[in-house]
Amino acid sequence: MRKPKLLMTPGPTPLPPEVIAAMSQQIIHHRTKEFAEIFSRVNENLKKVFQTKNNVLTFAASGTGAMEASAVNFFSEGDTVLVVSVGVFGDRFINICKTFGLNVIEKKYPHGEAANIDEIIDILENDKSNIKGVFITHNETSTGVTNPIEKLARYLKDKDKILIVDAVSSLGAIDLKTDEWGVDVVVTGSQKALMSPPGLAFVSVSDKAWEFYKTSKLRKFYWDFKRYQDNLLKESQDTPFTPAVTLIRAVDVGLKLLLDYGLENNFKRHTRLAKLTQLAVDKLNLELLPKKEYSSAVITAIKAPEGVDIEKVRKIMNQKYDIMVAGGQANLKGKIIRIGHMGYVDEFDLLKTIQCFELSLLECGYKNFEVGEPTRAILQEIAKEVV
């Protein structure tokens, strides 16, 4: 008998039983009072997680859909935007903006490094191109790096430019004070820290960004933010097109669980899981890809030890031990392994993952550590809370 596979990936993440139960209910019609009550509650709870007073728009889409929507709703062909990239998903923003004819100024950093906010501000201070928007990833899952975006957001708060942030993997797990910092557009997805299935994307829009919307000439129909905003302003809230009813029911429960636990508590929990993972990496005599100060709270990127086939390590964990972790993407393929610790996971899921990581490394010939020491170190840290 085999247990369900444990997902320790950047997403999808494991689902709480209550969320699974919510998806098992009979479908309801989306133009009913019953659905309107659920959807209204979801919108109010999303505001709390986004830390915003503004409505949050809900799309039946992946996070990439929300990323595309954030490009077409505020700009016109030929507008200049600055896109900051520290990995695969920052590069995705570059490709999306170019697809729609925007003039893209690229500011790329080597994989494993965080964005230098002072350098970005310097670019904006010396701007001769009339940059209208700045795109940046909050947490880059391809490299395990979290960008320190607060300073950039506060700098842009009173400027005639908007800040668009990809928070697909960070929202709900890493603090992002949308209104207080002055982030104009935040996009996220349902399948990560929100403990829900894939298939929903969410976008918050500031008052300043809505002014940019008024002058945008890029074509949009399904992605037209005003259609969604208008439906949220009705007495009976809904979406302009058929919503993913079952997924909205699921995220309704996921959001309640998250908020009942407490947003601040969730930030602390993810930080703790990250530090425990980093401790295990130290005991394994391995290296993180990023510096510790920028290492993500939701996913840890670990360099492959020399001479070890890290993809084989990952395959053993998946096929032999039923624990799925992620490999490297793009030019990092075969060079790193990524252990996710976001959403509905705890210290004991992490303990099991590290145990199986140890065994898989041994099977692949890596022996530069004391067997059992990484998991022992984690257990000793956990024990400090009960002694």
C-alpha positions in Angstrom: 0.0 0.0 0.0 1.4 3.4 -1.0 0.5 6.7 0.6 -0.4 9.7 -1.6 2.7 11.5 -3.0 4.0 14.3 -0.8 4.3 17.5 -2.8 7.3 19.5 -1.6 7.4 21.5 -4.8 6.9 25.2 -5.8 3.3 24.3 -6.6 0.8 22.8 -6.7 1.0 22.3 -2.9 -0.8 19.8 -0.8 -4.5 20.5 0.0 -6.1 20.5 3.5 -8.9 17.9 3.9 -11.4 20.7 4.3 -10.5 22.1 0.8 -10.8 18.7 -0.8 -14.2 18.2 0.9 -15.4 21.6 -0.5 -14.6 20.4 -4.0 -16.7 17.3 -3.6 -20.0 19.2 -3.3 -22.5 19.2 -6.1 -22.1 22.1 -8.5 -24.2 25.2 -8.1 -25.2 27.8 -10.7 -23.0 30.9 -10.7 -25.9 33.4 -11.2 -27.5 32.6 -7.8 -27.6 34.2 -4.4 -25.7 31.2 -3.0 -22.7 31.7 -5.3 -22.8 35.5 -4.8 -22.5 35.0 -1.0 -19.5 32.7 -1.5 -17.8 34.9 -4.0 -18.4 38.0 -2.0 -16.7 36.3 1.0 -13.8 35.2 -1.1 -13.3 38.8 -2.3 -13.4 40.2 1.2 -10.9 37.6 2.4 -8.6 38.1 -0.5 -8.4 41.8 0.4 -7.2 40.7 3.8 -4.5 38.4 2.4 -3.5 41.1 -0.2 -3.5 43.6 2.6 -5.4 46.1 0.4 -8.7 48.0 0.6 -9.2 47.5 -3.2 -11.2 44.8 -4.8 -9.3 41.8 -6.0 -10.2 40.5 -9.4 -10.6 36.8 -9.9 -9.9 34.9 -13.2 -10.2 31.3 -14.2 -6.5 31.1 -15.2 -3.1 30.3 -14.1 -0.8 32.9 -12.6 0.6 33.5 -16.1 -2.8 34.6 -17.2 -2.8 37.3 -14.5 0.7 38.3 -15.5 -0.4 38.8 -19.1 -3.5 40.7 -18.0 -1.4 43.0 -15.9 0.5 44.0 -19.1 -2.5 44.6 -21.4 -4.6 46.6 -19.0 -2.3 49.6 -18.3 -0.2 50.3 -21.3 -0.3 51.0 -25.0 1.9 49.7 -27.8 5.2 51.4 -27.7 5.1 52.4 -24.0 8.3 51.9 -22.2 8.5 49.5 -19.2 11.3 48.4 -17.0 11.3 44.6 -16.3 13.5 43.3 -13.5 14.4 39.6 -13.7 16.2 37.3 -11.4 15.0 34.1 -13.0 12.6 32.2 -15.2 9.5 34.1 -14.1 11.1 37.5 -14.4 12.0 36.5 -17.9 8.4 35.5 -18.5 7.3 39.1 -17.7 9.9 40.3 -20.3 8.4 38.0 -23.0 4.8 38.9 -22.2 5.6 42.6 -22.5 7.5 42.2 -25.8 4.6 40.1 -27.1 2.3 43.1 -26.8 4.6 45.6 -28.4 5.9 47.3 -25.3 9.4 48.8 -25.3 11.1 46.7 -22.7 14.2 47.9 -20.7 15.6 44.7 -19.2 17.4 44.6 -15.9 18.6 41.1 -15.3 20.5 39.6 -12.4 22.5 36.4 -12.4 20.4 33.4 -11.2 20.8 33.1 -7.5 21.2 36.9 -6.9 18.4 39.2 -5.7 17.6 42.5 -7.5 19.7 45.5 -6.3 16.9 48.0 -5.6 19.3 50.9 -5.4 20.4 50.2 -9.0 16.8 50.0 -10.1 16.0 53.3 -8.5 19.0 54.8 -10.1 17.7 53.7 -13.5 14.4 55.3 -12.8 16.0 58.5 -11.5 18.0 58.9 -14.7 15.1 57.8 -16.9 15.1 59.5 -20.4 12.6 57.0 -21.9 9.5 57.9 -20.0 9.2 54.5 -18.2 5.5 54.0 -17.4 5.7 50.8 -15.4 8.1 48.5 -13.5 7.6 44.8 -13.4 9.3 42.6 -10.8 8.9 39.2 -9.2 8.5 39.2 -5.4 9.6 35.6 -4.9 11.4 33.8 -7.8 10.8 30.1 -7.4 13.2 29.1 -10.1 16.2 30.4 -8.1 14.8 30.4 -4.5 15.3 34.2 -4.2 13.0 36.7 -2.6 13.4 40.3 -3.9 13.3 43.1 -1.3 10.6 45.1 -3.0 9.4 47.3 -0.2 12.0 50.1 -0.9 11.1 50.1 -4.6 7.4 50.2 -3.9 7.8 53.1 -1.5 10.0 55.0 -4.0 7.4 54.6 -6.7 4.4 55.4 -4.5 4.3 59.1 -5.5 5.8 58.7 -9.0 3.9 58.7 -12.3 4.8 55.1 -12.8 3.1 51.9 -11.6 4.7 48.9 -9.9 3.5 45.5 -11.0 4.5 42.6 -8.8 4.4 38.9 -9.5 3.5 37.5 -6.0 2.3 34.1 -7.4 4.4 32.1 -4.9 4.7 34.6 -2.1 1.3 36.0 -1.3 0.1 34.7 2.0 3.5 33.2 3.0 5.8 36.2 2.7 4.8 39.6 3.9 3.6 42.0 1.2 1.8 45.1 2.4 0.1 46.1 -0.8 -1.4 49.4 0.2 1.1 50.4 2.9 4.1 50.0 0.6 2.3 51.3 -2.4 2.3 48.3 -4.8 -0.1 49.2 -7.6 -0.7 45.8 -9.1 -0.2 42.4 -7.4 -0.9 39.1 -9.1 -1.0 35.7 -7.6 -2.4 32.2 -8.1 -4.5 29.8 -6.0 -2.2 26.8 -5.9 0.6 27.8 -3.6 0.4 29.5 -0.2 -3.4 29.8 -0.5 -3.7 26.0 -0.1 -6.0 25.6 -3.0 -6.0 23.8 -6.4 -4.5 25.3 -9.5 -6.8 27.2 -11.9 -7.5 30.6 -10.3 -5.6 33.8 -10.6 -6.1 37.0 -8.6 -5.1 40.6 -9.2 -5.3 43.7 -6.9 -5.4 47.1 -8.6 -4.6 50.5 -7.0 -6.4 53.7 -7.6 -3.3 55.0 -9.4 -3.2 51.9 -11.7 -6.9 52.5 -12.6 -5.9 55.9 -14.0 -3.4 54.1 -16.2 -6.1 51.7 -17.3 -8.1 54.7 -18.7 -5.4 55.5 -21.3 -4.4 51.9 -22.2 -5.0 51.0 -25.9 -3.8 47.4 -25.9 -6.6 45.1 -27.0 -8.3 43.0 -24.3 -11.6 41.2 -23.9 -11.5 38.3 -21.4 -8.6 40.1 -19.6 -10.4 43.5 -19.4 -10.1 44.4 -15.8 -13.0 46.9 -15.9 -15.4 44.1 -16.8 -14.4 42.3 -13.6 -14.4 45.4 -11.5 -17.9 46.4 -12.6 -19.2 43.0 -11.6 -17.7 43.4 -8.1 -19.4 46.7 -7.7 -22.8 45.2 -8.2 -25.0 44.4 -5.2 -24.8 40.7 -6.1 -21.1 40.1 -6.8 -20.0 37.8 -9.6 -17.7 37.5 -12.6 -18.5 38.7 -16.2 -17.9 35.2 -17.6 -18.5 31.7 -16.2 -16.3 31.3 -13.1 -14.6 28.1 -11.9 -17.3 27.5 -9.3 -15.7 24.5 -7.7 -12.3 26.1 -7.4 -13.9 29.2 -5.9 -15.5 27.0 -3.3 -12.1 25.5 -2.6 -10.3 28.8 -2.2 -13.1 30.1 0.0 -12.2 27.4 2.5 -8.4 27.7 2.0 -8.6 31.5 2.7 -10.7 30.9 5.8 -8.1 28.4 7.1 -5.3 30.8 6.4 -7.0 33.8 8.1 -8.1 31.8 11.1 -4.5 30.7 11.6 -3.4 34.3 11.2 -1.5 36.0 8.4 1.4 36.9 10.6 1.6 33.4 12.0 1.8 32.1 8.5 4.7 34.4 7.6 6.5 33.2 10.7 5.7 29.5 10.0 7.1 29.7 6.5 10.2 31.5 7.7 10.8 28.8 10.3 10.4 26.0 7.7 12.9 27.8 5.5 15.4 28.1 8.3 15.0 24.4 9.2 15.7 23.5 5.6 18.8 25.7 5.5 20.0 24.1 8.7 19.7 20.7 7.0 21.6 22.0 4.0 24.4 23.1 6.3 24.5 19.7 7.9 24.7 18.0 4.5 27.7 20.2 3.6 25.8 21.5 0.6 25.4 25.1 -0.6 22.3 27.2 -1.2 22.1 28.8 -4.6 21.3 32.3 -3.2 22.8 34.0 -0.2 20.9 33.3 3.0 19.6 36.8 3.4 17.7 36.5 0.1 16.8 32.8 0.3 13.1 32.3 0.0 10.8 31.4 2.8 8.7 29.1 0.6 11.3 27.2 -1.5 15.0 26.4 -0.9 17.3 26.1 -3.9 20.3 23.9 -3.3 23.4 23.5 -5.5 24.1 20.0 -6.7 27.3 18.5 -5.1 30.1 18.0 -7.6 29.9 14.7 -9.4 26.4 13.9 -8.3 23.5 13.5 -10.8 21.0 15.7 -8.9 18.2 14.7 -11.3 18.7 11.1 -10.3 18.5 12.2 -6.7 15.2 13.8 -7.4 13.9 10.8 -9.4 14.7 8.5 -6.5 12.9 10.7 -4.0 9.9 10.8 -6.3 9.7 7.2 -7.4 11.1 5.3 -4.4 10.0 7.5 -1.5 6.9 9.2 -3.0 8.2 12.7 -2.3 8.2 15.1 -5.2 10.7 18.0 -5.1 11.7 20.2 -8.1 14.8 20.3 -10.2 16.4 23.3 -11.9 14.8 25.2 -14.8 16.5 26.7 -17.9 20.2 27.0 -17.4 19.9 25.6 -13.9 18.6 22.3 -15.0 20.8 19.5 -13.5 22.6 22.1 -11.3 20.2 22.5 -8.4 17.4 20.8 -6.5 14.5 22.8 -5.1 12.6 21.8 -1.9 9.3 23.5 -1.5 7.9 24.2 1.9 4.8 26.3 1.3 1.1 26.0 2.0 -0.3 23.0 3.8 3.0 21.5 5.0 4.6 21.3 8.4 7.9 20.4 10.2 7.1 16.7 10.0 6.6 16.8 6.3 10.0 18.6 6.1 11.6 16.0 8.3 10.4 13.2 6.1 11.6 15.0 3.0 15.1 15.6 4.4 15.4 12.0 5.6 14.6 10.8 2.0 16.9 13.4 0.6 19.7 12.0 2.7 19.0 8.4 1.5 18.7 9.5 -2.1 22.0 11.4 -1.9 23.7 8.3 -0.4 22.3 6.1 -3.2 23.8 8.5 -5.8 27.2 8.4 -4.2 27.3 11.5 -2.1 28.6 10.7 1.4 30.1 14.0 2.6 27.9 14.2 5.7 27.1 12.2 8.8 24.0 10.1 8.1 21.1 11.3 10.2 22.7 14.5 11.4 20.5 16.8 9.1 17.3 15.3 10.4 18.6 15.2 14.0 19.4 18.9 13.8 15.9 19.7 12.6 14.3 17.6 15.4 16.5 19.3 18.0 15.2 22.7 16.8 11.6 21.5 17.0 12.2 20.1 20.4 13.2 23.5 21.7 9.6 24.5 21.5 8.3 21.7 23.7 11.1 21.5 26.3 
